[in-house]
Amino acid sequence: MSDHAQNGWIKTSIRELEHAGDIVLGRGKVISQKDIEADPGDYPVYSSSARGNGEFGRYGKYMFDEELVTWSVDGGGKFFYRPKSRYSITNVSGFLRVTAKEKLDTYYTWAHLFSIWLTMTFNYTEKLHPSILRERFSFAYPPLPEQKKIAHILSTVQRAIEAQERIIQTTTELKKALMHKLFTEGLRNEPQKQTEIGLVPESWGVCKVGEVAKIQSGGTPTREAAENWIGGTIPWVKTGEINYCVIHNTEEKITPTGLANSAARLFPKGTLLMAMYGQGITRGRVGLLGIEAATNQACASITPTDKKRISSVFLYYFFEYHYEDLRKLGHGANQRNMNAALIRSFPLAFPKQDEQTAVVTAFESLDQKRALHERKKTQLQDLFRTLLHELMTAKTRVHDFEFTA
């Protein structure tokens, strides 16, 4: 931080800024789900969540109509920039108001705090109370014009990230709507018929999954035998890795000995996998192998017995569309697990091969579009963090380069 002082930056702390009256720290107030239900409206309520923008719900009242920095007291301490608008925060959120506008830029203040937070560890047991903010957060800032230039650079990248997020969300919603249309109406504007899984096009075949596909599961080599795992080269899939994607690598790998001495078996590239059980939303998800791999016993492989009749990729999208219906199949005291017999008994509707191909092509084009924008978003997030580090440590000064929106 001494370099900052040499470069015209002022080194201080949150406590000192508050004591000087340059900022004000505070907490929100209790706003429950019942409060929101009793007085619904359009004003966002931000709570302890560190996900997304921390929104808890929409309310008919608001606490603020100003630019602030807020943070999640109970949700890991994440900081958020709130531009001037009408909103509220709950008692598990804190707020920081910049009062010395001639000295500090609010967006810069958020960015500096966020950059510090990224280097710290907060969890759901250690709360980021205002007292912790005062004690542990140092602060450094350049002259106001430089702060505003830094804010402009970072906010421009942030807006680009948000633009990618909007495209991703729109693409996701479009795919969901298209899935409903194609799996209930098909491509040919034909009459519909009622089945166990609802309306489907009249010409589509209807059967049980087990009539057109073989269902198998894998296994787990004993971890007590080092030769099953040490130096392993065979990819070994767990349910957490099945998440509507093509699987090209796995967290763990087993050895040929582990494969031979367990119920694990190798499945070829292109095999459809389904998570039969797992924590939270994992159960019922599907994925496709992009490599030859083995799986654990919680993964089901689903292999069409006649690939000219039905394709694995069509089944992949069919199961994605019927995710919630699949989860209803499960059973168990604490967790509704699935098994191969339940998957075999699941009703399936499918068209002839040419229509299957057209349906798959439509979904794949949307998946490719989403993947493209996910990559762009990731690249922009990496750029944002690099710029944040460079600018907040004065390694790069804004007058060293030109940046236009």
Secondary structure as GFF3:
##gff-version 3
##sequence-region A 1 405
A	DSSP	alpha_helix	2	6	.	.	.	ID=ss1
A	DSSP	beta_strand	10	13	.	.	.	ID=ss2
A	DSSP	alpha_helix	14	19	.	.	.	ID=ss3
A	DSSP	beta_strand	23	27	.	.	.	ID=ss4
A	DSSP	alpha_helix	33	38	.	.	.	ID=ss5
A	DSSP	beta_strand	43	46	.	.	.	ID=ss6
A	DSSP	beta_strand	55	59	.	.	.	ID=ss7
A	DSSP	beta_strand	64	65	.	.	.	ID=ss8
A	DSSP	beta_strand	68	72	.	.	.	ID=ss9
A	DSSP	beta_strand	79	82	.	.	.	ID=ss10
A	DSSP	beta_strand	86	89	.	.	.	ID=ss11
A	DSSP	beta_strand	93	98	.	.	.	ID=ss12
A	DSSP	alpha_helix	106	117	.	.	.	ID=ss13
A	DSSP	alpha_helix	130	136	.	.	.	ID=ss14
A	DSSP	beta_strand	138	141	.	.	.	ID=ss15
A	DSSP	alpha_helix	144	185	.	.	.	ID=ss16
A	DSSP	beta_strand	192	195	.	.	.	ID=ss17
A	DSSP	beta_strand	198	201	.	.	.	ID=ss18
A	DSSP	beta_strand	205	208	.	.	.	ID=ss19
A	DSSP	alpha_helix	209	212	.	.	.	ID=ss20
A	DSSP	beta_strand	213	217	.	.	.	ID=ss21
A	DSSP	three_ten_helix	226	228	.	.	.	ID=ss22
A	DSSP	beta_strand	234	237	.	.	.	ID=ss23
A	DSSP	three_ten_helix	239	241	.	.	.	ID=ss24
A	DSSP	beta_strand	246	247	.	.	.	ID=ss25
A	DSSP	beta_strand	252	254	.	.	.	ID=ss26
A	DSSP	alpha_helix	256	260	.	.	.	ID=ss27
A	DSSP	beta_strand	272	275	.	.	.	ID=ss28
A	DSSP	beta_strand	286	289	.	.	.	ID=ss29
A	DSSP	beta_strand	294	295	.	.	.	ID=ss30
A	DSSP	beta_strand	299	304	.	.	.	ID=ss31
A	DSSP	alpha_helix	312	321	.	.	.	ID=ss32
A	DSSP	alpha_helix	323	327	.	.	.	ID=ss33
A	DSSP	alpha_helix	340	344	.	.	.	ID=ss34
A	DSSP	beta_strand	347	350	.	.	.	ID=ss35
A	DSSP	alpha_helix	353	392	.	.	.	ID=ss36
A	DSSP	three_ten_helix	398	400	.	.	.	ID=ss37
###
